[in-house]
Amino acid sequence: MPSLTDYEVIVVGGGIAGSVAARYTAEGGLRTLLLEREAIPRNKPCSGVQLPYMEKLVGAKIPQDCLCSNELRRVCITTPRGRELNGGLRMLNYWRNTFDAWLNRVAVEHGADFRDEANVSGFTQEDNGVTVTVNGDNLRCNYLVGADGLSPRSTIRRQLRPTDFASLVTGTAINYYFEGNSKVEHDTLHIFYRKEFSNLMFSWLYYKDDKLVVGTSSDMEPARHAENFYKYVKEKFGLDGEVRRREGYVTHHIGGACLGEDNVILAGDAAGFLDLYRGVGMDTAALSGRLSAQAILKAEEGSSAFIHYKKLSKRLVNLVEDNAERQRRRYESDDALERSLSRLNVIRSQMYMTYAMLINRLRAPESIILLPT
């Protein structure tokens, strides 16, 4: 029998994975508390660009006032040799501070309690639950969901698996927010596969409202990569104005996928579900939030939430791990990167995406084919 607790579920992290998990455990009848370290709304250096199936994954239609004023309907990919690959693709475009705050409200509307400025300093696992220290106070729960990411300030995975973190930075993302005139189309997402700009994933360029986002990622010398890319963009697209803000994200993570243990479940980035090959982590975050909630609700029947979560997440874990190997091979050299973007590969990818988007309309959220491939 469950012990007397403050909450049946405590979710740490008010981003996508945490909000979705809290929404569905609360909707399932469990007393749920969602905790966010920062004051809401809080900025997050994330693309905030996703395919329309994101609405199915989070379980709600995104309000128009959460979306940017400019719609993204085209993609232009630049290869290492300078080839440009263009195509039409409708995307959702939103600021993460607005989007995440909306997801927090959705969780509350479905019965979850929510607290921001909640600093989780640690937790203790016991036979019949977990004790979580929040702003110096102890709260008891049956299940703890760690959805607080992999930054240096993240708590749950760092305590659960300290060996999954190195002393040196292993990954960064940097966004410049430029205001002024440019030749960049307001409806186009530009993606650049150039190792001198990003040796980890790719670089990106697109508008959010009236701000031009100039972003890149790397696992070493992030400032140099970001400046190289900005100088290139400034010349190529005739930027005339100034950078108003710079935001960055770093991680020391080296551990790969980890789903948690016992009554502690990890979701989203904290579980290692950032997919560098596809260049996204938001859809995997939403999906893992859903799956973690399903596992916990199933465990209320008298079985193990962690075992259920492992079974439910097997497809997602395999996808992320397989794509990590594909990404390693792709970035072995400029030639390998160029070959991965050959016309034949691009045509195959476009055909598969067209098929998958049609099929996804019929599939349950948990079975959605995650794109792009």
N, C-alpha and C positions, 0 to 999 in steps of 0.2 A: 504494500500500500504506500502511496506517496506520503512523505512526511509533511508536517505543517510548515508552510513556507510563506515568505512575503509574496513571491510570485512563482508560478509554475515554470515560466520561461523568462529569462533575461537575455536580451539581445544587445550586444555591445557594438556600436557603429551605426550611425544614422544615414549611411549612404544607400545605394540601391539594394545590395544583398540584405542588409539589416532591416531596412524598411519593408521589403517584400516578405522576409521571414516573419517579422512581427505582425504584419497584416494578416497572414494566413494562420498563424498559431492563435491569434486573438479571435479571428473569425471562426476558428474551430472550437472555441469555447474555453481556451486556456488563459489564465491570468498572465498577461504579458507586459513586460516593461522594456521599452526601447530607449537606449542611452546613446547620446551623442556628445563627444568631448567638447566641440566648439559651440559657440553661440550661433543659432540658426537665424537667417540663412548664412552659410559660410562658403567662401570661395574654395574651389577645387580645380587644380590644373589638369583638366581632362577635356577631351575633344568635345564631348556632348553632341556627338553625331552618331546616329544609329538608324538601322533599317526599320520600316514601319512595324515589323513583327514585335518590336519592343513593347508595344502596347498590349499585345497578347501575353507576353511574359510577365509584365507587372500587373496585369489584370484590370486595367482601366484605360480609358481613352485620355490622352494627355490634353489638358485644357489649352485653348489657343493662347491664353496669356502666359503660358509656360514656354511657348515656342518663340524662337527669334522671328523678327519681322521679315527676314529674307529666307526664302525656301531654297534648299539645295536640291537640284535636279540633275546635275551632271557631275561626272568624275573625269579628271584628266590625270593620267599616270605618266610620269617621265622616268625613263629607264636610265641606267648608268651611261649608255651611249647617246642619250639625248632624244631617243624616239619618244613621241607622244602618243598615248593610247587613250582615245576619247570614247565616252559612252554615256547614255542616259541612265540615271538611277535616282529615284526619289528617296530622300533621306529625311529623318527627323533632325532638327537642329535646335538645341536648347543649351542654356547656361546651366551648369550643374548646381549652382547655388539655388536657383529657382526650382529646378526639377527635383532636387533632393528634398527641399522644404515641402513641396507638394506631396511627394511620397510619404514623408513623415505624417502629413495631415491625413492621407489615405489610411495609414496604419491606425491612427487615432479614431477615425470615423468607423473603423471596423472593430474597435474595442480595446486597442492597445493603450497603455499609458506611455507618455513620452516625456523625457527630461533632456534638455540640452545643458551645456556647461557641466557635464557629468564626467568627472575624471575617475576612470577605473584604474586603480593602482595594482590590482592583483586579484587572485581567486584561490580558493582551497577546495579540492575535490574530496568528497566524503562518500561513504557507502550509499547514502540515500539522498544525495544531492550535491549542490555546489554553493559555497559562500563567496560572494563577490564584494570587494571593498570599493565603495563608490563615495568619493569626496570624504573619505575617512570613516564612513559608516559601513556596517556589514549588512548585506541583504542576502536572504536565502532563496534558492530556486531549485527546481528539479533538473532543469536543463539550462545550460549556458550556450548561447550561439555567439561565436567570435566572428564579427564581420567588420573589424576595425582596421583592415588592411595590413600593409607590410612596411609602413614608414618607420623611422626611428622612434616615433612616439606610440606606435601600436603596442598593445599589451598582451592580448590573449595568446597568439601563436608564439610570441617571444618568450613567454613564461612556459608554455606547453612544450616547445621544442627550441631551446636556446641554441642548439648546435646548427640550426637552420639559418643562422645569421653570421656574416663575416664581419671583420673589423673595418674593411674597406667598402666603399660604395660599389654596388654591382649593377645599378641601373638608375637612370635619371630621365626625366622629361622636363622640358623647358618651353614655356609659351611666352612670346612677346605679343603685346596687344598694341597695334599700331593704329593711329588716327590720322587721316589725311587723304590725299588722292592717290589712286593707283589704277593700273590696267587690269586688275584682278576682277573677274566676273563675279557678281554677287550671288549667282546661282550655282557656282562650281566649286567642288572640292578638289584641290590640287594635291597630288601625292607624289613625292620624289623618292625614288630608290637610288640614292647616291651615297656611297660610303663616306665621302668626305663631309657629308652633312649629318649622317646618322649611321653608326656602325652596329646598331642594335635592332632597329625596326625600319622606320622610314621617316621622312619629314612631311609636314602638312602645311597647307596654306588655304585659307578660306575666310569668308566673312561671317561674323555674328553681329547682327544689327549693323551698326556703323563702325564696328571695330574689326580690323583685319588681324586674324590669328596667324602668327608665324611660329611654328613649333617644330621641335625635333627631339630625338631621344638618343641616348648613348650610354655605354657602360664605362667610359673614361673620357676625361677632358670635356665635360659637358659644355662649359662656357665657350670653348674654342669651336665646337661643332655648331652651337647656336649662333655664334657671331659669323661663322663662315656662311651659314645658310641665310642669315639676315642680309648680309652683303650681297649675296647672289640674287636674292629676291628683290632687293632694293634696285639693283641695276636692271634686271630682266623685266620687272613689272612697273618700273618708273615710280617708285614710292616717293611721295612728296609730302612730308609731315614728320611726325615723331612717335616714338614708342612711349606710350603713356604708363604702361605697367609691365612688369616681368613677374612670372610665377614659375615655381619649379617644384618638382617632386623627386625624392631620392629614396632608394631602398638599399639595404645591406643583405637582402634575402638570397640564399643559395640552395634552399631546401626542396624545390619542386613542389608537387602536389602533396597536401596533407589534409585529411578530412577531420582530424581531431582524435579524441579518445574518450571512452566511457560516456559520461554525460556532458562532455564539452564537444560541440560541433563547430567546425570552421566553414565559412562560406565566403564567396567572392574572392577578392585579392588575398585575403588571409588564408584561404585554402590553396593558393597558388594557381588560381584560375584566370590569370591574365594571359591572353593568347597573343603573343608577339607576331606570329605568322599572319594572323588575320588583322592584327593591329587593334584589337578591341578587348575590353574586359567587362563592359556594361551588360551585355546579353548573358555572358556566363555568370555574372553576379546575380542578375535577376533569376536565372534558372536555378542556381544553387540555393538562393534564398527560398524559392518554392520547394525544392527538394528537401531542404533541411526541415521546413515546417511539416511537410508530409511525413517525414521520418519520425518526428516528435509526436505527431498526432497518432501515428500507427503504434508507437511505443506505449501510449497510454492504455493500450489493450493488454499490456503486460509483457512486452518484449523489449529488445534493445534498440534505442534510437540510432546509435552509432552503426549497428549492423544493417539496419534498414537504409541508412544514409549511404553506406558503402555500396549497397546493391543499386539504389536509385541513381547514384552518381557515376556508376561505372562507365557509361557512354561518354559523359562529360570529361572524366579523368583521362580516358583513352584519347579523346580528341585533342585535349591540351598537350598531352605528352607526345603524341604523334606529330603535332604541329611544331612542337619545340625542336624535334629532330629535323623536320623539314626546314625550319628556319636556320638551324645550325648549318645544314648543307648549302642552303641558298646563299648565306653570307661568307662562305669559304673564300670567294673571290668575286671580282666584278664580272668575270665571264660567267660564273655560276649564277649570279644574280640576274644578268642579262638573259641567260637561257631560260630561267624560271619565268621570264616575262616575254617569251617568244610569242609570235602571233598565233601559232597553233595552240599553245597553252592558254593564251587569253581567250581564244574562240571557245575552247573546251570549257573554260571557267564561265564564260558568259552563257553558254548553252545550259550548263548545270544550274547556274543561278536562276535562270528563267524557269526551269523545271521546278527547282526547290521552292521558289516564291509562290508558284501555283499550288504545290502540295502543302505548303505551310498554312494556307488558308483553311485547309481541312483538318490539319493535325491538332492534337491537344497541345497545350503550351509545353508540356514536359517532353514532347516528341519532336519539337520544331528542329528543322535542319538549320544550324547556325551558319551564317554567311558573313562575309564572302569566303569562298573556298581558297 
